[in-house]
Amino acid sequence: MGKSHQYSVACKELSSILRLAYSKLPKSVQRLLFDDVVFAFRTLPLMEASSAVEAANLLLQAADSVLPKQKKGMAAKEFKLAMVAHKRRWKGMQQGEGMAQLPEDVLLHIFSYLDLRSLVSAASVSRSWNVAARDNKLWQLQYSIFFADSDNLYEIKILQTKTRQAETKLIYVQTDVTRAGFSWREAFKKDYKGRFSSAS
């Protein structure tokens, strides 16, 4: 038997217990039953079959008929959240069927041919594309294309003063650019804003 079938059976049994015995049970057992109802709704997004949704709907009806007002509202809220999550999950899986994920190195290679606008658009396609589109080397490439040769740009900015202090800054900036934590994406955004805010 599949998980969805077991889920449906469990929801139907819980519905029967609620309808037939809830009001006669001690408060501590009523709390446990309510916890089971909430757990059943939270588990719904993991179930595939439409019979699981039908069983959860029956459970909601049973909960609605016997639970006190506050718990009834909480159960209804959990059910709605579960239904939204269930629909999103299975709709996403149906859309993704037949579409294999490209390895990240392949995505990075493809993205290296994109212009700035296309790279930003690609980042909104999926999570894996977003992660790939944020790659530091891609943004270094975009930076060098957009602002000229990126290494020379940093040197030019600093060497304009021609002082001993400027040479010290040059050494600092070059190590800053090559260190692992340097974000070319952030540098691009900063210089892009600087270029267009000073132009206006």
Residue pairs with C-beta under 8 A, 6 or more apart in sequence:
2 48
2 49
3 46
3 47
4 47
4 48
4 49
4 51
4 52
5 49
5 51
7 40
7 43
7 44
7 47
7 52
7 55
8 49
8 51
8 52
8 54
8 55
9 55
10 40
10 55
11 40
11 52
11 55
11 56
11 58
11 59
12 55
12 58
12 59
14 33
14 36
14 37
14 40
14 59
14 62
15 55
15 58
15 59
15 61
15 62
16 62
17 33
18 33
18 37
18 59
18 62
18 63
18 65
18 66
18 67
19 62
19 65
19 66
22 30
22 33
22 66
22 67
23 66
25 33
34 67
34 71
34 75
37 59
37 63
37 67
37 75
37 78
38 74
38 75
38 78
40 56
40 59
41 56
41 59
41 60
41 75
41 78
41 79
41 81
41 82
42 78
42 82
43 82
44 52
44 53
44 56
44 79
44 82
44 83
44 85
44 86
45 82
45 85
45 86
45 89
47 53
47 86
48 90
53 83
53 86
56 79
56 82
56 83
60 75
60 76
60 79
63 71
63 72
63 75
63 76
64 72
64 75
64 76
67 75
101 128
102 110
102 128
104 128
104 131
104 132
107 128
107 129
107 132
108 132
108 135
108 137
108 138
111 119
111 122
111 132
111 133
111 135
111 138
112 137
112 138
112 141
114 122
116 142
116 145
116 146
119 133
119 138
119 142
120 133
122 129
122 132
122 133
123 129
123 130
123 133
123 134
124 130
132 138
134 185
136 182
136 183
136 184
136 185
137 184
139 183
139 184
139 185
139 187
139 188
140 150
140 184
142 184
142 188
143 150
143 184
143 187
143 188
143 191
144 150
146 188
146 192
147 153
147 188
147 191
147 195
150 177
150 184
151 174
151 177
154 173
154 174
154 177
155 170
155 173
155 174
158 166
158 169
158 170
158 173
159 166
159 170
160 166
176 182
